[in-house]
Amino acid sequence: MMKILTSIFLGVALMAAPAVAQNTPLRIEITEGVIELLPFAAPDFVPDTPAAAQYATQLSRVVAADLTGTGLFREIPANAYISQVSSFDAPVQFADWKAINAQALVTGGVSVSGNTLTVRFRIWDVFSDTELGTGLQFTGTTDGWRRMAHKVADQVYSRITGEGGYFDSRVVFVSESGPKDERRKRLAIMDYDGANVQYLTDSASIVLAPRFSPAGDRVLYTSYESGVPRIYVLDVGAVQRNVLPTQEGTMSFAPRFSPDGRSVVYSLARGGNTDLYLMDINSEQSRQLTNAPSIETAPSFSPDGSQIVFESDRSGTPQLYIMPVTGGEPRKISSGKGRYGTPVWSPRGDLIAFTKQSQGRFHIGVMRTDGSAERLLTASFLDEGPTWAPNGRVIMFTRETQGAQGRATLYSVDISGRNLRPVRTPDGASDPAWSPLQK
């Protein structure tokens, strides 16, 4: 079985080890400094019914794009194929795929009945002449064919790498249009790869910092609709929203759900001071977590909900701190030169992503939860606002270009610092927040 032999961490690269014998299982080894992409083939899926023909090729192309987009896989082009897959149940001619150096093979069959679409697929380890696990099948609607392709790709990715997938997920973000001095902003949601964009609000008011609930069905965000920043919660499916009740005469912002979805941590500015508060959603009762003559903001929960990492300037410059969710004295974890902000705890619980400003440049970085092993992944005029993929392997963030014509764009990067790439959106985009995997 193809698998990663050990966990991937910062600065470590993947290299596919060559097979030493025909029946030796393929393995992916951890090495230093050199990356050899895993070559795979994904022939067009076979239409099992006439109505499936229009979906078969599209499904396989999305699967291939998902895998190559990780920076860990290399697709072998169809014009190099020796064998053709004409039937889902036909035996695989392993020798033909070995001849073109395919180490993994994905085959599929598609059927359509009415508006119901069914995808069957198999994942093959070419060098060991074996199937990875057993074949799988997904059923959905024809309108949801892209999502089914992402689900297939998640299974392929997971079986080969041993890690969880992240393709069947969505991203909520702020869509930006108009000139820089009159920027119009509205909430939007899309597939992780930029497809299927839908707008959730209009551009009548400035909106900031959307954040998904753990179930992916609600979004918290900050809006200036009332003239001052207030927190709203929006039901994504119904596109219905309501304001989160906070203290009158205050400004509330930077909200984030707890891992169980029952609480919201947020910043509240009152009397020239900004502190963190925790609200129980059912009772709508809040309690104060910090009380210091400084700005505390950008809170993020640990995956088990027991701790909060946040940004504070209590030491003179913005730095990162961790405190128990029950309150108490925070401990400072950032130690490098520069200004730190927008911390986000990894879904795995082992790392914290952040924005750092240092020597006139902005960076997206990661560090362990005790502040050690800090690593900067990017550098530009303005990089900010990281968000984690559901598997904790990829980070998405905002990059803005310089000057009067500067534009905000979404980018993603692997936690090793590799595979920096833009995420396509119809207009400018900022403040991304990655959803959990869809159910």
PEDA-V803798 format. One record per backbone hydrogen bond with DSSP energy under -0.5 kcal/mol. CO is the residue of the C=O (numbers start at 0). NH is the residue of the N-H. E is the energy in kcal/mol with one decimal. If there is no record, write none. Layout:
BEGIN
co->CO nh->NH e->E
co->CO nh->NH e->E
END
This chain:
BEGIN
co->2 nh->27 e->-1.6
co->8 nh->11 e->-1.8
co->12 nh->30 e->-1.8
co->13 nh->35 e->-1.2
co->14 nh->28 e->-1.8
co->20 nh->23 e->-1.6
co->26 nh->16 e->-1.4
co->26 nh->28 e->-0.6
co->27 nh->4 e->-1.3
co->28 nh->14 e->-1.9
co->28 nh->30 e->-0.5
co->30 nh->12 e->-1.7
co->30 nh->32 e->-0.5
co->33 nh->35 e->-0.5
co->34 nh->36 e->-0.6
co->35 nh->15 e->-0.9
co->36 nh->38 e->-0.6
co->37 nh->73 e->-2.7
co->38 nh->102 e->-2.4
co->38 nh->103 e->-1.0
co->39 nh->75 e->-2.9
co->40 nh->105 e->-2.4
co->45 nh->47 e->-0.6
co->45 nh->109 e->-2.8
co->48 nh->51 e->-1.6
co->49 nh->52 e->-1.4
co->51 nh->54 e->-1.4
co->51 nh->55 e->-1.9
co->52 nh->56 e->-0.8
co->54 nh->58 e->-2.7
co->55 nh->44 e->-1.0
co->55 nh->59 e->-1.7
co->56 nh->60 e->-2.1
co->57 nh->61 e->-2.0
co->58 nh->62 e->-2.2
co->59 nh->63 e->-2.3
co->60 nh->64 e->-2.3
co->61 nh->65 e->-2.5
co->62 nh->66 e->-2.0
co->63 nh->67 e->-2.6
co->64 nh->68 e->-2.0
co->66 nh->69 e->-1.2
co->66 nh->71 e->-0.6
co->66 nh->72 e->-0.6
co->67 nh->70 e->-1.5
co->71 nh->37 e->-2.4
co->73 nh->39 e->-2.4
co->76 nh->79 e->-1.8
co->77 nh->80 e->-1.7
co->83 nh->85 e->-0.9
co->86 nh->89 e->-0.9
co->91 nh->93 e->-1.5
co->92 nh->95 e->-1.0
co->92 nh->96 e->-1.3
co->93 nh->97 e->-2.6
co->94 nh->98 e->-1.8
co->95 nh->99 e->-0.6
co->96 nh->99 e->-0.5
co->96 nh->101 e->-2.4
co->97 nh->100 e->-1.8
co->100 nh->102 e->-0.5
co->102 nh->125 e->-1.2
co->103 nh->40 e->-2.1
co->104 nh->106 e->-0.5
co->104 nh->123 e->-3.1
co->106 nh->121 e->-2.5
co->107 nh->45 e->-2.9
co->108 nh->119 e->-3.0
co->109 nh->47 e->-4.1
co->109 nh->48 e->-0.8
co->110 nh->117 e->-2.7
co->112 nh->115 e->-2.1
co->114 nh->116 e->-0.5
co->114 nh->141 e->-2.0
co->115 nh->112 e->-2.5
co->116 nh->139 e->-2.7
co->117 nh->110 e->-2.3
co->118 nh->137 e->-2.4
co->119 nh->108 e->-2.4
co->120 nh->135 e->-2.0
co->121 nh->106 e->-2.0
co->122 nh->131 e->-3.2
co->123 nh->104 e->-1.8
co->123 nh->125 e->-0.9
co->124 nh->128 e->-0.6
co->124 nh->129 e->-1.7
co->125 nh->128 e->-1.0
co->129 nh->124 e->-3.0
co->130 nh->132 e->-0.9
co->135 nh->120 e->-2.2
co->137 nh->118 e->-2.9
co->139 nh->116 e->-3.1
co->140 nh->143 e->-0.8
co->141 nh->144 e->-1.3
co->143 nh->147 e->-1.8
co->144 nh->148 e->-1.9
co->145 nh->149 e->-2.1
co->146 nh->150 e->-2.1
co->147 nh->151 e->-2.1
co->148 nh->152 e->-2.5
co->149 nh->153 e->-2.3
co->150 nh->154 e->-1.7
co->151 nh->155 e->-2.2
co->152 nh->156 e->-2.9
co->153 nh->157 e->-2.5
co->154 nh->158 e->-2.4
co->155 nh->159 e->-1.9
co->156 nh->160 e->-2.6
co->157 nh->161 e->-2.3
co->160 nh->3 e->-0.9
co->166 nh->168 e->-2.0
co->167 nh->437 e->-2.6
co->168 nh->191 e->-1.8
co->169 nh->434 e->-3.1
co->170 nh->189 e->-1.9
co->171 nh->432 e->-1.9
co->172 nh->174 e->-0.7
co->172 nh->187 e->-2.5
co->173 nh->429 e->-2.0
co->174 nh->185 e->-1.7
co->175 nh->427 e->-1.6
co->176 nh->183 e->-3.1
co->178 nh->181 e->-1.5
co->179 nh->182 e->-0.7
co->183 nh->176 e->-2.0
co->185 nh->174 e->-3.1
co->186 nh->199 e->-2.5
co->186 nh->200 e->-1.2
co->187 nh->172 e->-2.6
co->188 nh->197 e->-2.8
co->189 nh->170 e->-2.6
co->190 nh->193 e->-2.2
co->194 nh->190 e->-3.1
co->197 nh->188 e->-2.8
co->205 nh->223 e->-2.2
co->207 nh->221 e->-2.6
co->210 nh->219 e->-3.0
co->212 nh->215 e->-1.4
co->216 nh->235 e->-2.4
co->216 nh->236 e->-0.6
co->217 nh->212 e->-2.2
co->218 nh->233 e->-2.7
co->219 nh->210 e->-2.6
co->220 nh->231 e->-2.9
co->221 nh->207 e->-2.7
co->222 nh->229 e->-2.2
co->223 nh->226 e->-1.8
co->227 nh->225 e->-0.5
co->228 nh->251 e->-2.0
co->229 nh->222 e->-2.6
co->230 nh->243 e->-3.3
co->231 nh->220 e->-2.1
co->232 nh->241 e->-2.0
co->233 nh->218 e->-2.3
co->233 nh->235 e->-0.7
co->234 nh->238 e->-1.8
co->234 nh->239 e->-1.0
co->239 nh->234 e->-3.6
co->241 nh->232 e->-2.7
co->242 nh->244 e->-0.5
co->246 nh->249 e->-1.1
co->250 nh->268 e->-3.2
co->252 nh->266 e->-2.9
co->253 nh->298 e->-0.5
co->255 nh->264 e->-2.5
co->257 nh->260 e->-1.8
co->261 nh->280 e->-2.7
co->262 nh->257 e->-2.2
co->263 nh->278 e->-3.1
co->264 nh->255 e->-1.7
co->265 nh->276 e->-2.6
co->266 nh->252 e->-2.2
co->267 nh->269 e->-0.5
co->267 nh->274 e->-2.0
co->268 nh->250 e->-1.7
co->269 nh->272 e->-1.4
co->272 nh->269 e->-3.0
co->273 nh->295 e->-1.5
co->274 nh->267 e->-2.5
co->275 nh->288 e->-3.0
co->275 nh->289 e->-1.2
co->276 nh->265 e->-2.2
co->277 nh->286 e->-2.0
co->278 nh->263 e->-2.1
co->278 nh->280 e->-0.6
co->279 nh->283 e->-2.2
co->279 nh->284 e->-0.5
co->284 nh->279 e->-2.6
co->286 nh->277 e->-2.5
co->288 nh->327 e->-0.5
co->291 nh->293 e->-2.4
co->293 nh->273 e->-0.9
co->293 nh->295 e->-0.6
co->294 nh->296 e->-0.5
co->294 nh->312 e->-1.1
co->296 nh->310 e->-3.0
co->299 nh->308 e->-2.8
co->301 nh->304 e->-2.2
co->305 nh->324 e->-2.5
co->306 nh->301 e->-2.2
co->307 nh->322 e->-2.2
co->308 nh->299 e->-2.0
co->309 nh->320 e->-2.5
co->310 nh->296 e->-2.6
co->311 nh->318 e->-2.8
co->312 nh->315 e->-2.0
co->316 nh->314 e->-0.5
co->317 nh->339 e->-2.7
co->318 nh->311 e->-2.4
co->319 nh->332 e->-2.5
co->319 nh->333 e->-1.2
co->320 nh->309 e->-2.5
co->321 nh->330 e->-2.6
co->322 nh->307 e->-2.7
co->323 nh->326 e->-1.9
co->330 nh->321 e->-2.3
co->338 nh->356 e->-2.7
co->340 nh->354 e->-2.8
co->343 nh->352 e->-2.7
co->345 nh->348 e->-1.3
co->349 nh->368 e->-0.8
co->350 nh->345 e->-2.9
co->351 nh->366 e->-1.6
co->352 nh->343 e->-2.3
co->353 nh->364 e->-2.4
co->354 nh->340 e->-2.3
co->355 nh->357 e->-0.5
co->355 nh->362 e->-2.5
co->356 nh->338 e->-2.4
co->357 nh->360 e->-1.6
co->360 nh->357 e->-2.6
co->361 nh->379 e->-1.9
co->362 nh->355 e->-2.5
co->363 nh->376 e->-3.1
co->363 nh->377 e->-1.3
co->364 nh->353 e->-2.1
co->365 nh->374 e->-2.7
co->366 nh->351 e->-2.6
co->367 nh->370 e->-2.2
co->371 nh->367 e->-2.8
co->374 nh->365 e->-2.4
co->374 nh->376 e->-0.5
co->379 nh->361 e->-2.5
co->381 nh->399 e->-2.5
co->383 nh->397 e->-2.8
co->386 nh->395 e->-2.7
co->388 nh->391 e->-2.1
co->392 nh->414 e->-2.0
co->393 nh->388 e->-2.7
co->394 nh->412 e->-2.3
co->395 nh->386 e->-2.0
co->396 nh->410 e->-2.4
co->397 nh->383 e->-2.3
co->398 nh->408 e->-2.5
co->402 nh->405 e->-1.9
co->403 nh->179 e->-0.6
co->406 nh->400 e->-1.7
co->407 nh->428 e->-2.0
co->408 nh->398 e->-3.1
co->409 nh->422 e->-3.0
co->410 nh->396 e->-2.5
co->411 nh->420 e->-2.4
co->412 nh->394 e->-2.7
co->413 nh->416 e->-2.3
co->417 nh->413 e->-2.6
co->420 nh->411 e->-2.6
co->421 nh->423 e->-0.5
co->422 nh->409 e->-0.6
co->427 nh->175 e->-2.8
co->429 nh->173 e->-3.0
co->432 nh->171 e->-2.3
END
